[in-house]
Amino acid sequence: MSLTDRFYENNDLRITLKIKTELEAKNLENCSIVKNPETGEYKVTFSHKKKDGMTLILHFYKENYKLPDSPSICHMDIDFLFLKFFTHLDNLRRRPYFNVPNTDLSYFNTKIKKSFLFSIYLKYEKVRFSTFLCALHVFNYFKLTQCAFCKLQMIHYLPHIKGINKTFPDVLIIPTINFLQILMYIHHHRKTSFEISNIYKKYNFFSQFVSLKNQPPQYFDVTFSNLPYPVNIDDFEIEYKSTQYEKSYLNVLYNHKDYIFFSFVHDSSFQEMENSFYEILQSL
């Protein structure tokens, strides 16, 4: 059992997704799936200890087409004195600005035209598009909470992980700054999937000697997750989470040719999350 699977074995989540696609959901196990024949929408409910959300979404594509191979890049794991690993561990152990977990959650799902978002992104095109989207979410959180810092979790999909859950986070502690500084901070400090993969391997190795049963989960202010793979989804929403280990969670899918889908799950006290998000987009 992988490290991530052992975590969800002790800290399970129940999640419900609504997915609209012309693709057929074939051979989906360990989840409840109901299709509306009139709209083509699937409602999928699953337990995180039995199913990984990203793998589930990719399943729609892989069962109908061949998923493009990830680039095969051979790198040496250069982490002098485990510096990257211990920096990650130190950030992971830091307490978030606000107390969590949250069970009183609100949901905000929207889709925005790619052309509109790219017209803004072109001003900052030296950074990755996912970094730009993440910075929008973090800046919105700062704007709403006026917090002194933000503990950010950026989810990476690592298909080589042997187990059910194939994700592991990059973790950054971001000081209160303006949008451009947040953007550049994430740009300079975020790790590549290769670096996260090597950090995960070290955690997974050391976890063989430590029991996770009595270990409390790690908490975050903000979580950002994105899936850029071409999965041919026409609409996507998160409808329910039993709890979450962050104050504000954003999942982004930018696989559609015309739209980018945003699914926010956040503490119910953030009533202005939606309006504030649009205001930031208009101001950039």
C-alpha positions in Angstrom: 0.0 0.0 0.0 1.4 3.4 -1.0 1.9 6.3 1.3 -1.0 8.2 -0.2 -3.3 5.2 0.1 -2.3 4.7 3.8 -3.2 8.4 4.4 -6.8 8.0 3.0 -7.2 4.7 4.7 -7.1 6.7 8.0 -8.6 10.0 6.7 -11.2 9.0 4.1 -13.2 11.5 2.0 -16.5 11.0 0.3 -16.8 13.1 -3.0 -19.5 13.5 -5.6 -18.7 14.8 -9.1 -21.0 15.8 -11.9 -19.4 15.2 -15.3 -20.9 15.9 -18.7 -19.3 14.1 -21.6 -20.1 12.1 -24.7 -17.6 9.5 -23.6 -18.9 6.3 -22.1 -18.0 5.4 -18.5 -16.7 1.8 -18.9 -15.3 -0.6 -16.3 -15.6 1.9 -13.4 -15.3 0.1 -10.1 -15.5 1.1 -6.4 -17.8 4.0 -7.1 -21.5 4.8 -7.6 -22.2 6.2 -11.1 -25.6 7.4 -12.5 -26.1 8.7 -16.0 -28.8 11.1 -17.0 -29.7 9.9 -20.6 -31.3 13.2 -21.5 -28.4 15.5 -20.6 -25.5 13.1 -20.9 -24.4 14.0 -17.3 -22.8 11.4 -15.0 -23.1 11.7 -11.2 -20.2 9.9 -9.7 -19.8 9.3 -5.9 -16.7 7.7 -4.5 -14.6 7.1 -1.4 -11.0 8.4 -1.6 -9.6 5.3 0.0 -11.0 3.3 -2.9 -10.7 5.7 -5.8 -8.5 8.6 -6.8 -10.4 11.6 -8.3 -7.8 12.4 -11.1 -7.6 8.7 -12.1 -11.4 8.6 -12.2 -11.6 11.6 -14.5 -8.8 10.2 -16.8 -10.7 6.9 -16.9 -13.3 8.5 -19.1 -10.7 9.2 -21.7 -8.6 6.1 -21.4 -11.5 3.7 -21.8 -12.4 5.4 -25.1 -9.1 6.6 -26.5 -5.4 6.1 -25.8 -4.2 8.7 -23.3 -1.1 10.6 -24.7 2.1 9.3 -23.1 3.8 11.5 -20.6 7.2 12.7 -21.8 9.9 10.3 -20.8 12.7 12.4 -19.3 15.7 10.8 -17.6 17.1 12.9 -14.8 19.3 12.2 -11.9 17.8 12.9 -8.5 20.1 15.7 -7.5 18.9 16.7 -4.0 22.1 17.7 -2.1 21.8 16.6 1.6 18.0 16.0 1.0 17.6 19.8 1.0 14.4 19.7 -1.2 13.0 16.9 0.9 13.5 18.6 4.2 12.2 22.0 2.9 9.1 20.2 1.8 8.8 18.4 5.2 9.2 21.7 7.0 6.5 23.4 4.9 4.2 20.4 5.4 4.5 20.6 9.2 3.8 24.3 9.3 0.3 25.1 10.6 -2.0 27.0 8.2 -3.2 30.5 9.0 -6.7 29.3 9.9 -7.9 26.2 11.7 -9.2 23.2 9.7 -10.8 20.7 8.9 -14.0 22.0 7.5 -17.4 20.2 7.2 -19.6 23.3 6.6 -18.7 23.7 3.0 -19.9 25.8 0.1 -19.6 25.0 -3.6 -19.0 27.3 -6.6 -18.6 25.9 -10.1 -18.1 28.0 -13.2 -16.7 27.8 -16.7 -14.8 30.7 -18.4 -13.9 31.2 -22.0 -10.3 30.2 -22.7 -9.9 33.2 -25.0 -10.8 35.6 -22.1 -8.4 34.0 -19.7 -5.6 33.8 -22.2 -6.0 37.5 -23.0 -5.1 38.1 -19.4 -2.4 35.4 -19.2 -0.5 36.9 -22.1 0.6 39.7 -19.8 2.4 37.1 -17.6 3.3 34.5 -20.2 6.8 33.9 -18.8 5.2 31.7 -16.2 3.3 28.4 -16.7 -0.5 28.7 -17.3 -1.2 26.6 -14.2 0.9 28.9 -12.1 -1.2 31.8 -13.3 -4.4 30.0 -12.4 -3.0 29.0 -9.0 -1.9 32.6 -8.3 -5.5 33.8 -9.0 -6.8 31.5 -6.4 -4.2 32.4 -3.7 -4.7 36.1 -4.4 -8.4 35.7 -4.0 -7.9 34.0 -0.7 -5.6 36.8 0.6 -8.1 39.3 -0.5 -11.0 37.6 1.4 -9.1 36.7 4.6 -6.4 39.4 5.0 -4.2 36.6 6.3 -0.5 37.2 7.0 0.5 34.1 5.0 -0.9 31.2 3.1 0.0 27.5 3.3 -0.5 26.3 -0.3 -0.9 22.7 -1.5 -0.4 22.1 -5.2 -1.5 18.6 -6.3 0.6 16.7 -8.7 -0.6 13.6 -10.6 2.1 10.9 -10.5 0.9 8.0 -12.6 3.9 5.8 -11.7 2.7 5.5 -8.0 1.7 1.9 -7.3 -1.6 2.1 -5.5 -5.1 3.6 -5.8 -4.2 7.2 -5.2 -1.7 8.7 -7.6 -1.3 12.2 -6.3 1.2 14.0 -4.0 1.5 17.7 -3.2 4.0 20.5 -3.5 3.7 22.7 -0.5 4.6 26.4 -0.3 4.3 29.0 2.4 3.4 32.3 0.7 3.6 35.7 2.4 1.0 38.4 2.0 1.8 40.2 -1.2 0.2 41.5 -4.3 -0.9 39.4 -7.3 2.3 39.8 -9.4 4.5 39.0 -6.4 2.3 35.9 -5.6 2.6 34.8 -9.2 6.4 35.1 -9.3 6.8 33.5 -5.8 4.9 30.4 -7.0 6.8 30.5 -10.3 10.2 30.5 -8.6 9.4 28.1 -5.7 7.1 25.5 -7.2 8.7 22.2 -8.0 8.4 20.1 -11.1 6.6 16.8 -11.2 9.9 15.1 -11.4 11.1 16.8 -8.2 7.8 16.0 -6.5 8.1 12.4 -7.6 11.5 12.1 -6.0 10.4 13.7 -2.8 7.4 11.3 -2.7 9.8 8.3 -3.1 11.7 9.5 0.0 8.5 10.0 2.0 7.2 6.6 0.9 10.5 4.9 1.9 10.7 6.5 5.4 7.0 5.9 6.0 7.6 2.1 6.0 9.2 2.6 9.4 6.6 4.9 10.9 3.0 4.1 11.7 0.5 6.6 10.2 -2.5 5.4 12.3 -2.0 7.9 15.1 -0.6 10.7 12.8 -3.0 13.6 12.4 -3.6 14.8 8.8 -1.8 17.9 7.5 -3.9 21.0 7.0 -3.7 23.8 4.4 -5.1 27.2 3.7 -5.5 26.6 0.0 -5.3 23.6 -2.3 -4.9 23.9 -6.1 -5.4 21.0 -8.4 -5.4 21.0 -12.2 -5.8 18.4 -15.0 -4.7 19.6 -18.4 -5.1 16.3 -20.1 -7.5 16.2 -23.1 -10.3 14.2 -21.6 -13.2 15.5 -23.7 -15.3 16.7 -20.9 -18.0 19.3 -21.7 -18.8 20.3 -18.1 -17.5 19.4 -14.7 -18.6 20.2 -11.1 -17.8 19.1 -7.6 -21.2 18.7 -5.9 -20.2 17.3 -2.5 -17.2 16.6 -0.2 -17.7 15.1 3.2 -14.9 17.2 4.7 -11.6 18.8 3.5 -8.2 19.6 4.9 -8.0 23.1 3.6 -10.1 26.3 3.9 -10.4 26.7 0.1 -10.0 24.1 -2.6 -9.9 24.7 -6.4 -9.9 22.1 -9.1 -9.3 23.3 -12.7 -9.9 21.4 -15.9 -8.6 23.1 -19.1 -9.2 20.2 -21.5 -12.1 21.7 -23.4 -11.4 23.6 -26.6 -13.4 26.7 -25.7 -13.8 26.7 -21.9 -11.9 26.2 -18.6 -13.8 24.7 -15.8 -13.3 25.9 -12.2 -14.7 24.0 -9.2 -14.3 25.7 -5.8 -15.0 24.1 -2.4 -14.5 26.4 0.5 -15.5 27.3 4.0 -19.1 28.5 4.0 -17.9 31.8 5.7 -16.3 32.8 2.4 -19.6 34.0 0.9 -17.8 36.5 -1.4 -15.5 33.9 -3.0 -17.4 33.9 -6.3 -17.9 37.7 -6.7 -14.3 38.3 -5.6 -13.0 35.9 -8.2 -14.7 37.7 -11.0 -13.6 41.1 -9.7 -10.0 40.0 -9.7 -10.3 38.8 -13.3 -11.7 42.1 -14.4 -9.0 44.1 -12.6 -6.0 42.3 -14.1 
